[in-house]
Amino acid sequence: MRIKPVYANITAILALLLLLLLPGCAHQQYATTPYPAWGEENSIPQTGDQPPLLLRMMYPAGRMKPEACLLLVHGMNEHIGRYRDVAYYFMQRNFMVAGFDYEAHGLSNLVLWQADQALRTGAEAVDVSEAYLAQAALGNLDPARKSLDLALQKTIALCDAHGEADYPVFILSHSLGALITATFLLQNRNAITERVQGVVFLGPGFAVSEPPGWLGWLVNPIIKLSFHAETHFLNPHDEPFPLMAFNQVLAFLTVPVLEGVFEILSLPGLRRAFSTVTPAWVVDYLTDSAEEKKKIRDDSWIIRRTVPRYAKGIEEEIVLFRRQMHAFDTPYDLIYSAQDPITPAWGSEDFIHATLNNHSDNCYLELTDSRYHQHLFLTEPRRSEVLQHITQWLMHRIKVLNAVQGSGH
């Protein structure tokens, strides 16, 4: 039997690569100003020692009748506090706008929530370096989907309490938030999800990252191997039998080893050493705005490290979603950058190909000349162009819904 040597070789290669990529174990991060809260704060109690889920809501001026309700869902390791200007933009266009931090992020992270409490009661600085360890308990996106479920229920309740009409509800989601939103809507068919009349996906996390430059030369083969193995693990495709057999053998040799390695590296005592700090190239590809890049670097509420188990769990979520995405039937508007290495274009393109004809209002916008990931934080005029595109799509959906309601169907 040669299985053991193969396992040993793969493990040794992975360990070597992880060691080469480590930017250093020491990473201190301090919060010195309170969390950037916005809107009206609504508290949703949670179980155990979890802090309450805080839903933020902005109402149109004078609390006039809104066009619709819009729930914002942020991306990986960031927080909804960054989206104040986005919320204000849509509030000015007569939307009720809500936002929240899902599990392990922002004020849904116990370390960050306690830091905010301390700063608001007089502390000058609080060490939040350990906030990333909340990811250690996350093997998948179920906790984040639960946060979205609670936030969506509360958003609908607040919308219904605002007036007599059942206002249409939309979700605007970014990156990992888009993956959380898409999988949540796929997995749940009930009265809550039926209220969602459309979703906007911005740079959706439907593909694994492809780091650029010399780092990419080093790690992309491993990322692609892992993704390919997960894709084929216990899931034969329509390939010829010899290729199918090869893929299954490769998957059975690779997937258990990778999962085992990532689990081991996520254990207490090891995860502090093997949870790498976000590399500098990520910030470079988030936005073309020097001002926004500085804000990101100075933002102490953004989590700077990622636990290996969490990263592996996200990859598995992407693989599972891609097997099921053809059934996604909620109307959507998808915006992506053709040269984005954080969530590469092929993920969005595969999703569009599989679902575009599932609804007549499905729409997408490819930014062919862009490599940037956070479309709502770009320089002008691109930022305004993206926001106007989203607004036009939302207003189109509202017009269609009003027409259907007026016809009595």
Secondary structure, DSSP 8 states (H G I E B T S, - for coil): --HHHHHHHHHHHHHHHHHHH---S----EE-S-----SEEEEE--STT---EEEEEE--GGG---SEEEEEE--TT--GGGGHHHHHHHHHTTEEEEEE--TTSGGGSHHHHHHHHHHHTT-S-EE-GGGGGGGGG-SSSHHHHHHHHHHHHHHHHHHHHH-SS---EEEEEETHHHHHHHHHHHH--SHHHHTEEEEEEES---S-----HHHHHHHHHHHHHHHHHHHHTT---SS-HHHHHHHHHHHHHHHHHHHHHHHHHTSTTTHHHHS-B--HHHHHHH-S-HHHHHHHHH-TTS--B--HHHHHHHHHHHHHHHHHGGG--S-EEEEEETT-SSS-HHHHHHHHHHHGGG-TT-EEEEETT---S-GGG--TTHHHHHHHHHHHHHHHHHHHHHHHHHHT-
